[in-house]
Amino acid sequence: MITITTTEGLQAFCDRAKAHPYVTVDTEFLRERTYYSKLCLVQLAVPGDAEEDAVLVDPLAKGLDLAPLYALFRDENVVKVFHAARQDLEIFYIQGQVIPTPLFDTQVAAMVCGFGEQVGYETLVRKIAKESLDKTSRFTDWSRRPLTQAQESYALADVTHLRVIYEFLRDEIKREGREKWVAEELEVLMSPETYVVKPDDAWMRVKTRTSSGKFLAAVKELAAFREFYAQSRDIPRNRVYKDDAMLELASTKPKTPQDLSRSRLLLREARKGEIADGILQAIEKASNYTAAEMPKLDMSKDKLQVNPALADMLRVLLKAKSDRFNVAAKMIASASDLDQIAAGKRDLPVFKGWRAEVFGDDALRLCKGEIGLAVKGQRVDVIAL
């Protein structure tokens, strides 16, 4: 088992990898005590059975520079294969300003190939590679050195079995002619916007049913300050203050440190110093919002006039299409999508790209009364009217 601890060693492996059609990639990281993920280990493998074909890279090793790896990520001739790549890609984008391309995500590919919604790596190893995984090291502290042999074996298995899974799914997708489907699904992962959290947009993740403009203005400013403070100091946002404390502050609107001291939910550390000053400034800033500046909740889904009979028929159509194309139904359209279609909404992802071909176009025809559904044994067929 090879662990790379020098830039020269990493450069040598990446040079070898450039001669192969693909490289499998995984990471181990910690995020419990930081805002950004702390990269603790990178696992890489290329086709082959030799020991040097699968390696561990220790980014915590003194003096190691990941520049050779980032150069490999930019090499258009080598496919970079991940499983459930979202968090891995965020790490590489934040640290190296790079998104690996071309990219292949086996979780996305498996959903397109009928393995269900958000299928796990362990399931694919069992069903495709016909192997089992030892998961005992999954939740260990990856920042501690030296790593145990169990940790190293667990980490390496995340990229060695991935080679078999990738080759199977790649061939299956090509056989079914679904390369375009996968490419469409990967567009979000390939966009830098996916990995940038803008403080001014942070309030949209806070769950509240209160629609008061003044209340939401306070939530927006408090969330923006918390996000900026957490990012600038690389600490979890909940270490600044939690959502329930934020909602309490937005409701009580404290104006002085004495007002803050009366909060039931605010952490003690947040009642003084920079955090306390930031809270009071956020509340004051929100109080100066004009009526036009007040944020508003998206209540459009709550006001939908859903045709329940049509919604039921759309569910039957979706099940029929899911079975026919062997794709997870939830990947095509969610229950909320179906209700919105039955209420007359048309600006939905289901009416674009491969989803339109598989389901969306016929869903529109069903809404217009141009097609019906017929039961033939265990099968539901679409019939023209």
C-alpha positions in Angstrom: 0.0 0.0 0.0 1.6 3.3 -1.2 1.1 6.6 0.6 2.4 9.7 -1.2 3.8 12.4 1.1 5.9 14.5 -1.3 5.1 16.8 -4.3 7.5 14.8 -6.4 5.8 11.5 -5.6 2.4 13.0 -6.5 3.8 14.4 -9.7 5.1 11.0 -10.7 1.8 9.3 -10.1 -0.1 12.1 -11.9 2.2 11.8 -14.9 1.5 8.0 -15.0 -2.2 8.7 -14.7 -2.2 10.9 -17.8 -1.5 7.8 -19.9 -4.7 6.1 -18.8 -8.3 6.9 -19.9 -9.6 7.5 -16.4 -8.6 7.9 -12.8 -10.9 7.2 -9.8 -10.9 9.7 -7.0 -12.2 9.9 -3.4 -11.4 11.9 -0.3 -11.6 11.7 3.5 -12.2 14.9 5.3 -13.5 16.5 8.6 -16.0 19.3 8.9 -17.3 19.1 12.5 -15.1 22.0 13.8 -14.7 24.1 10.7 -16.8 26.0 8.1 -14.9 24.5 5.2 -14.1 20.9 4.9 -10.5 20.0 6.1 -9.0 17.7 3.5 -7.3 14.8 5.3 -6.7 12.2 2.6 -7.0 11.8 -1.2 -7.3 8.3 -2.8 -6.4 7.8 -6.4 -6.5 4.7 -8.7 -5.9 4.0 -12.4 -6.7 0.8 -14.3 -4.4 -2.0 -13.4 -3.6 -4.5 -10.6 -0.1 -3.4 -9.6 0.4 -1.8 -6.2 1.4 1.5 -7.7 -1.9 1.7 -9.6 -3.8 2.7 -6.4 -2.4 5.2 -3.9 -3.2 7.3 -0.9 -2.1 11.0 -0.9 -1.5 12.7 2.4 -2.4 16.4 2.0 -1.4 16.9 5.7 2.2 15.9 4.9 4.6 18.8 5.4 5.5 20.5 2.1 3.2 18.5 -0.1 1.7 20.7 -2.9 -1.5 19.4 -4.6 -0.7 21.3 -7.8 0.1 18.1 -9.8 -3.3 16.7 -8.9 -5.0 19.9 -9.9 -3.2 19.8 -13.3 -4.5 16.2 -13.7 -8.0 17.4 -12.9 -7.7 19.9 -15.8 -6.5 17.3 -18.3 -9.3 16.8 -20.8 -7.9 13.4 -21.9 -8.5 11.7 -18.5 -11.9 11.1 -17.1 -12.1 11.8 -13.4 -14.4 9.3 -11.7 -16.1 10.0 -8.3 -19.0 8.5 -6.4 -21.4 11.2 -5.0 -19.0 13.9 -5.9 -20.7 16.9 -4.5 -18.6 17.3 -1.3 -15.4 16.2 -2.9 -15.7 18.8 -5.7 -16.5 21.5 -3.2 -13.2 20.8 -1.4 -11.2 20.9 -4.6 -13.0 24.1 -5.8 -12.5 25.9 -2.6 -8.9 24.9 -2.1 -7.7 24.8 -5.7 -10.2 26.7 -7.7 -10.6 23.7 -10.0 -13.5 21.4 -11.0 -12.3 18.1 -12.4 -13.2 17.7 -16.1 -14.3 15.5 -17.8 -16.3 14.3 -14.8 -18.1 11.0 -14.2 -20.2 10.5 -11.1 -21.1 6.8 -10.5 -24.0 7.8 -8.2 -25.6 9.8 -11.0 -24.9 7.2 -13.6 -26.3 4.4 -11.4 -29.6 6.4 -11.0 -29.8 6.8 -14.8 -29.2 3.0 -15.1 -32.0 2.0 -12.8 -30.2 1.4 -9.5 -32.6 3.6 -7.5 -32.4 7.1 -6.1 -29.1 8.3 -4.5 -27.7 4.7 -4.5 -24.8 4.2 -2.0 -21.3 3.1 -2.9 -21.6 0.0 -0.8 -24.6 -1.1 -2.8 -22.8 -0.7 -6.1 -19.8 -2.6 -4.8 -22.0 -5.5 -3.8 -24.2 -5.5 -7.0 -21.6 -4.7 -9.6 -18.2 -5.5 -8.2 -19.6 -8.5 -6.3 -17.5 -7.5 -3.2 -18.2 -6.4 0.3 -16.9 -3.4 2.2 -15.5 -3.2 5.8 -17.1 0.1 7.0 -15.7 0.0 10.5 -13.3 2.9 9.8 -15.9 5.1 8.2 -16.3 7.6 11.1 -12.7 7.6 12.4 -10.6 10.8 12.8 -8.9 11.1 9.5 -6.7 14.0 10.7 -4.8 11.9 13.1 -1.4 10.4 12.1 -0.3 7.8 11.6 -3.3 6.2 9.9 -4.1 2.7 11.0 -3.8 -0.2 8.5 -7.6 -0.6 8.7 -8.1 3.1 7.8 -5.8 2.8 4.8 -7.5 -0.4 3.6 -10.9 1.2 3.9 -9.8 4.3 2.1 -8.2 2.5 -0.8 -11.2 0.3 -1.3 -13.2 3.5 -2.1 -11.2 3.9 -5.4 -10.2 0.3 -6.3 -13.8 -1.1 -6.6 -14.8 2.2 -8.2 -12.8 1.1 -11.3 -15.1 -1.9 -11.9 -18.2 0.1 -11.2 -17.2 2.9 -13.6 -16.4 0.5 -16.4 -19.7 -1.3 -16.0 -21.8 1.9 -15.8 -19.9 3.6 -18.6 -20.6 0.6 -20.9 -24.3 0.4 -19.8 -24.9 4.1 -20.4 -23.3 3.8 -23.9 -25.4 0.8 -24.7 -28.6 2.6 -23.7 -27.6 5.8 -25.4 -28.0 7.8 -22.3 -24.7 9.8 -22.3 -26.8 13.0 -22.8 -28.8 12.2 -19.7 -25.7 11.9 -17.5 -24.2 15.1 -19.0 -27.3 17.0 -18.1 -27.3 15.7 -14.6 -23.7 16.7 -14.1 -24.2 20.3 -15.2 -25.0 21.4 -11.6 -21.9 19.7 -10.3 -19.7 21.3 -12.9 -20.9 24.8 -12.1 -18.7 26.9 -9.7 -21.9 28.5 -8.4 -22.8 25.2 -6.8 -19.9 25.6 -4.3 -20.2 29.3 -3.5 -22.4 30.3 -0.5 -23.2 34.0 -0.8 -23.9 35.6 2.6 -26.8 37.6 1.2 -28.5 34.4 0.1 -28.0 32.5 3.4 -31.4 33.5 4.8 -33.1 31.3 2.1 -32.0 28.2 3.9 -33.5 29.2 7.2 -36.9 27.5 7.8 -39.7 29.8 8.9 -43.4 30.2 8.1 -43.5 33.9 9.2 -44.1 36.1 6.2 -43.7 39.5 7.9 -41.4 41.7 5.8 -39.7 43.2 8.9 -39.1 39.8 10.4 -37.6 38.4 7.2 -35.4 41.5 6.8 -33.9 40.8 10.2 -33.5 37.1 9.3 -31.7 38.1 6.1 -29.3 40.4 7.8 -28.6 38.1 10.7 -28.0 35.2 8.4 -25.7 37.2 6.2 -23.6 38.3 9.2 -23.4 34.8 10.5 -22.3 33.4 7.1 -19.7 36.1 6.7 -18.4 35.6 10.2 -18.3 31.8 9.9 -16.5 31.9 6.5 -13.9 34.5 7.6 -13.0 32.5 10.7 -13.5 29.0 9.3 -15.9 27.9 12.0 -19.3 26.1 11.7 -22.2 28.6 11.4 -23.9 27.0 14.4 -20.9 28.1 16.5 -21.9 31.7 15.8 -25.6 31.2 16.6 -28.1 28.5 15.7 -31.2 29.0 13.6 -33.6 29.0 16.5 -31.6 31.8 18.2 -31.6 33.7 14.9 -35.4 33.5 14.7 -35.7 34.7 18.3 -33.5 37.7 17.6 -35.4 38.5 14.4 -38.6 38.5 16.5 -37.3 40.4 19.6 -35.0 42.8 17.6 -32.6 43.7 20.4 -31.1 47.2 20.3 -28.6 47.0 23.1 -26.2 44.5 24.7 -28.6 44.4 27.7 -31.3 43.3 25.3 -29.0 40.5 24.0 -28.4 39.3 27.6 -32.1 38.5 27.9 -32.1 36.1 25.0 -33.1 32.5 25.9 -31.4 30.8 23.0 -28.3 32.8 22.2 -24.9 31.3 23.0 -23.1 33.0 25.9 -20.1 33.7 23.6 -22.4 35.6 21.2 -23.7 38.1 23.8 -20.5 40.1 23.7 -17.6 41.1 21.5 -17.7 41.0 17.7 -20.7 38.6 17.4 -22.8 40.8 19.6 -21.8 43.9 17.7 -22.6 42.1 14.4 -26.1 41.1 15.7 -27.0 44.6 16.7 -25.7 46.1 13.5 -27.7 43.5 11.5 -30.9 44.4 13.4 -30.3 48.1 12.8 -29.6 47.6 9.1 -32.8 45.5 8.7 -34.8 48.3 10.4 -33.9 50.7 7.6 -35.2 48.5 4.8 -37.8 50.1 2.6 -41.0 48.3 1.7 -39.5 47.5 -1.7 -36.4 46.0 -0.1 -38.3 43.6 2.2 -37.6 40.0 1.4 -40.5 37.7 0.7 -41.1 34.0 1.1 -42.0 32.0 -1.9 -45.6 31.0 -1.1 -46.6 30.1 -4.6 -46.7 26.3 -3.9 -49.1 26.9 -1.0 -51.5 28.7 -3.3 -51.6 26.0 -6.0 -55.1 24.9 -7.2 -54.2 21.2 -7.7 -56.6 19.0 -9.8 -56.4 15.9 -7.6 -57.7 13.5 -10.3 -55.1 14.8 -12.8 -52.4 14.5 -10.2 -53.3 10.9 -9.6 -53.2 10.2 -13.3 -49.8 11.8 -13.6 -48.5 9.5 -10.8 -49.7 6.5 -12.8 -48.0 7.9 -15.9 -44.7 8.5 -14.0 -44.7 5.0 -12.6 -45.3 3.6 -16.1 -42.5 5.7 -17.6 -40.1 4.9 -14.7 -40.7 1.1 -15.2 -40.3 1.4 -19.0 -37.0 3.3 -18.9 -35.7 1.7 -15.7 -35.0 5.0 -14.0 -35.9 6.0 -10.5 -39.3 7.8 -10.5 -38.0 10.5 -8.1 -35.2 11.2 -10.5 -37.6 12.1 -13.2 -40.1 14.1 -11.2 -41.0 14.6 -7.5 -44.4 14.5 -5.9 -44.3 18.3 -5.7 -43.5 18.5 -9.5 -46.6 16.4 -10.2 -48.8 18.6 -8.1 -47.5 21.7 -9.8 -48.1 20.2 -13.2 -51.7 19.3 -12.2 -52.1 23.0 -11.0 -51.0 24.3 -14.4 -47.4 25.2 -13.8 -45.1 24.6 -16.8 -41.7 26.2 -15.9 -40.3 23.0 -14.4 -37.2 20.9 -15.0 -39.4 18.0 -16.0 -40.2 19.8 -19.2 -36.5 20.1 -20.2 -33.9 17.8 -21.6 -34.1 14.1 -21.2 -36.9 14.4 -18.6 -39.1 15.9 -21.3 -38.4 13.0 -23.6 -39.1 10.4 -21.0 -42.0 11.9 -19.2 -42.6 15.7 -19.6 -43.9 15.7 -23.1 -46.5 13.0 -22.4 -47.4 14.7 -19.1 -48.4 17.8 -21.1 -50.4 15.7 -23.6 -52.2 14.0 -20.7 -53.1 17.4 -19.2 -54.4 18.5 -22.6 -56.6 15.4 -23.0 -54.6 14.2 -26.0 -53.6 10.8 -24.5 -55.1 8.4 -22.0 -53.8 5.5 -20.0 -54.8 1.8 -20.6 -54.1 -1.1 -18.3 -52.9 -4.3 -20.0 -52.1 -6.9 -17.5 -49.3 -5.6 -15.3 -48.5 -2.9 -17.8 -49.8 0.7 -18.2 -49.8 1.9 -21.8 -50.2 5.4 -23.3 -53.0 5.6 -25.9 -53.8 8.5 -28.2 -57.3 10.0 -27.9 
